[in-house]
Amino acid sequence: MHLRTPLPPRPRPARTTRRPLKHRARVLLLALCTIGATILVSAPSAQAYAPVEIVHTEQVQVGPYHLTVGFSKWPLRAMQSLDFTFAPDGGLTGKSGILSMTGPGMQGGMHMGGPLSRHPRKRDVWGLDVRSLSTAGQWSFTFTINGPHGQGTGTLDNITILAQPGPPLALSWTLCTLPVIGLIAFLVVAWRRHRPSRHLTVVGI
Amino acid sequence: MDSVHAPTLTGPGQPSPPDHPPRPQPAGAAGAYTVLAGTLMSLVGVSWDVQWHVDVGPDTFFTLSHLMLYCGSAIAGIASLVMVLRATFAGRVGRPADPTVGGSPVRVFGGTFTAPLGYLVAGTGAALFLLYGLMDLWWHSLYGFDAVLNSPPHVALFISISLTMVGSVIVFAAARAQRWGRIGLVVSIPVLITFTPITTNAFNGVSPAIDPQLAGTVLFAVCFILMGGITLRRRGVALSIAAVLGVMQLFLWWFSPWAAKAYAAHVGLPLRDNLRHMPPQLPSGIPMFMLAAALVIEALLRLGRRRGWSGRWLPQLTGAVGGVVLSFSMLVQTSMLRGGAGAGPMGPSTTSATTVLTDAILGLAFGALAGYLAARFAVLLHLNAPATDQEGR
């Protein structure tokens, strides 16, 4: 014989189509794992230090020194990084130098650059590793080299930098500021709900 | 997302908090400190990575410093998810939510999940980090591995980590009635302060009139230190936060260059030529004299409270004075690192009367704003877990 005891009414789910919690948690975990796996699968090419592969060269006469300027990408595009190499004839022994780069929008003698250093992944030449030029237009590289034949200066003019690749920068920035917008929205909601200015006594001031 | 108006959430018009002292929450402490450990890993990973680019250079998606950075967010995210699921299952079996564990419960996805507010914010930051990590990978495939901090996906990644750090602060503030909660808050606030200059770096060059790094440092450092002091309402909190910040700075100052050189030696990469004896990049941006500003903030808060100064303007006054002290201290810090006459490791100093005046105005304005926000944020933190308001004094 079964005694039937009255059960308290069970709360009705908000939606008739609601799925069990475990199912939703599983879906959430699956989504996170999928994103993680996508990163791992799509990234193997980024796991090794890439060799420096020069695809284009230009020649510059820097006083008594002949210099070969190499680029790992050609044509050049704004914001797209690449390896630059600067190889004087006869090697680097006994030589030092300074590089000065000027481009569009640089006024009043502004320039980028500094002492010429060996390329971190190609130690037999000077270079810049994964460096980009910020703006499209005409750039020039000026070299000053000190060596056994004295000091010399030379400029590689009219290096054309094309427009940046990819979507417009404004779109990228809009997408990437969404977390800030979300945080501000969260604060606005909390502010409107609790009106903290009216409850300063809560914190004893 | 809706707040759960359960017996747990008290605020204006809500039931009074229970009188009994909070029960010890070992799981709450474990979850909170795991999230904090994740944010610390992210911070150390970023500092190491920045120094790697300065001292060594070659980069891949999976350098050790990058992995440390990713692991930090993963650990914080998984801990947050566990705490959210724990709160959700507790709610399903009818146990009342405890706002001292992570903050007020919030219904997520129409009530499918019940997420303590702090863990919701921390977990959202970690999830966003994962998504923007994917975008960063795409960005690098398009633009190459240029090591700049202020590319759009990098800024999004830093903001995502900051969100996790904000979540950590909310979690510890909710547990402020307990010793572990107060200690956690005093540690989690400096983590957030240390990280903010990295994000404000994105605004460099936007306006020639304002130094965004200095403005960001004054705004966030003063705001968070003052917020901590007001939230805990104990003597020496602002000074403790500043002291922990100093310890973090010293550690990063030593660790970042050491780790970059040790890792380079391990993988067989040489150091760059022409490395000048520059101070490590990220730690040298952290205020070195925060204790001075904290001392002023602490003294003014205590004086104002003792004399019954109006709460309408005490935080702004405290923030403004603290902001000016911090702003001037940053001027001294830069001059020290630049070496005055040009003998310092960062080149010649550029201090002038105009710089001093500009920095004073900037410190005053951003400090006052920081004070205004700090008091309101402290109120929100208290309302988030009001049952503990009577504790910790």
Boltz contact constraints between the chains, C-beta under 6 A:
constraints:
  - contact:
      token1: [A, 24]
      token2: [B, 112]
      max_distance: 6.0
  - contact:
      token1: [A, 35]
      token2: [B, 130]
      max_distance: 6.0
  - contact:
      token1: [A, 39]
      token2: [B, 134]
      max_distance: 6.0
  - contact:
      token1: [A, 43]
      token2: [B, 61]
      max_distance: 6.0
  - contact:
      token1: [A, 46]
      token2: [B, 60]
      max_distance: 6.0
  - contact:
      token1: [A, 46]
      token2: [B, 61]
      max_distance: 6.0
  - contact:
      token1: [A, 47]
      token2: [B, 60]
      max_distance: 6.0
  - contact:
      token1: [A, 47]
      token2: [B, 62]
      max_distance: 6.0
  - contact:
      token1: [A, 49]
      token2: [B, 58]
      max_distance: 6.0
  - contact:
      token1: [A, 79]
      token2: [B, 143]
      max_distance: 6.0
  - contact:
      token1: [A, 80]
      token2: [B, 143]
      max_distance: 6.0
  - contact:
      token1: [A, 80]
      token2: [B, 144]
      max_distance: 6.0
  - contact:
      token1: [A, 81]
      token2: [B, 144]
      max_distance: 6.0
  - contact:
      token1: [A, 81]
      token2: [B, 146]
      max_distance: 6.0
  - contact:
      token1: [A, 115]
      token2: [B, 274]
      max_distance: 6.0
  - contact:
      token1: [A, 117]
      token2: [B, 272]
      max_distance: 6.0
  - contact:
      token1: [A, 117]
      token2: [B, 273]
      max_distance: 6.0
  - contact:
      token1: [A, 117]
      token2: [B, 274]
      max_distance: 6.0
  - contact:
      token1: [A, 118]
      token2: [B, 273]
      max_distance: 6.0
  - contact:
      token1: [A, 120]
      token2: [B, 57]
      max_distance: 6.0
  - contact:
      token1: [A, 120]
      token2: [B, 58]
      max_distance: 6.0
  - contact:
      token1: [A, 121]
      token2: [B, 58]
      max_distance: 6.0
  - contact:
      token1: [A, 129]
      token2: [B, 57]
      max_distance: 6.0
  - contact:
      token1: [A, 130]
      token2: [B, 144]
      max_distance: 6.0
  - contact:
      token1: [A, 130]
      token2: [B, 145]
      max_distance: 6.0
  - contact:
      token1: [A, 130]
      token2: [B, 146]
      max_distance: 6.0
  - contact:
      token1: [A, 132]
      token2: [B, 146]
      max_distance: 6.0
  - contact:
      token1: [A, 165]
      token2: [B, 142]
      max_distance: 6.0
  - contact:
      token1: [A, 166]
      token2: [B, 142]
      max_distance: 6.0
  - contact:
      token1: [A, 172]
      token2: [B, 152]
      max_distance: 6.0
  - contact:
      token1: [A, 173]
      token2: [B, 152]
      max_distance: 6.0
  - contact:
      token1: [A, 176]
      token2: [B, 152]
      max_distance: 6.0
  - contact:
      token1: [A, 176]
      token2: [B, 153]
      max_distance: 6.0
  - contact:
      token1: [A, 176]
      token2: [B, 155]
      max_distance: 6.0
  - contact:
      token1: [A, 176]
      token2: [B, 156]
      max_distance: 6.0
  - contact:
      token1: [A, 179]
      token2: [B, 128]
      max_distance: 6.0
  - contact:
      token1: [A, 179]
      token2: [B, 159]
      max_distance: 6.0
  - contact:
      token1: [A, 179]
      token2: [B, 160]
      max_distance: 6.0
  - contact:
      token1: [A, 180]
      token2: [B, 159]
      max_distance: 6.0
  - contact:
      token1: [A, 190]
      token2: [B, 380]
      max_distance: 6.0
  - contact:
      token1: [A, 194]
      token2: [B, 383]
      max_distance: 6.0
  - contact:
      token1: [A, 196]
      token2: [B, 376]
      max_distance: 6.0
  - contact:
      token1: [A, 196]
      token2: [B, 379]
      max_distance: 6.0
  - contact:
      token1: [A, 196]
      token2: [B, 380]
      max_distance: 6.0
  - contact:
      token1: [A, 199]
      token2: [B, 379]
      max_distance: 6.0
  - contact:
      token1: [A, 200]
      token2: [B, 311]
      max_distance: 6.0
  - contact:
      token1: [A, 200]
      token2: [B, 375]
      max_distance: 6.0
  - contact:
      token1: [A, 202]
      token2: [B, 379]
      max_distance: 6.0
  - contact:
      token1: [A, 202]
      token2: [B, 382]
      max_distance: 6.0
  - contact:
      token1: [A, 203]
      token2: [B, 230]
      max_distance: 6.0
  - contact:
      token1: [A, 203]
      token2: [B, 378]
      max_distance: 6.0
  - contact:
      token1: [A, 203]
      token2: [B, 379]
      max_distance: 6.0
  - contact:
      token1: [A, 203]
      token2: [B, 382]
      max_distance: 6.0
  - contact:
      token1: [A, 204]
      token2: [B, 233]
      max_distance: 6.0
  - contact:
      token1: [A, 205]
      token2: [B, 311]
      max_distance: 6.0
  - contact:
      token1: [A, 205]
      token2: [B, 314]
      max_distance: 6.0
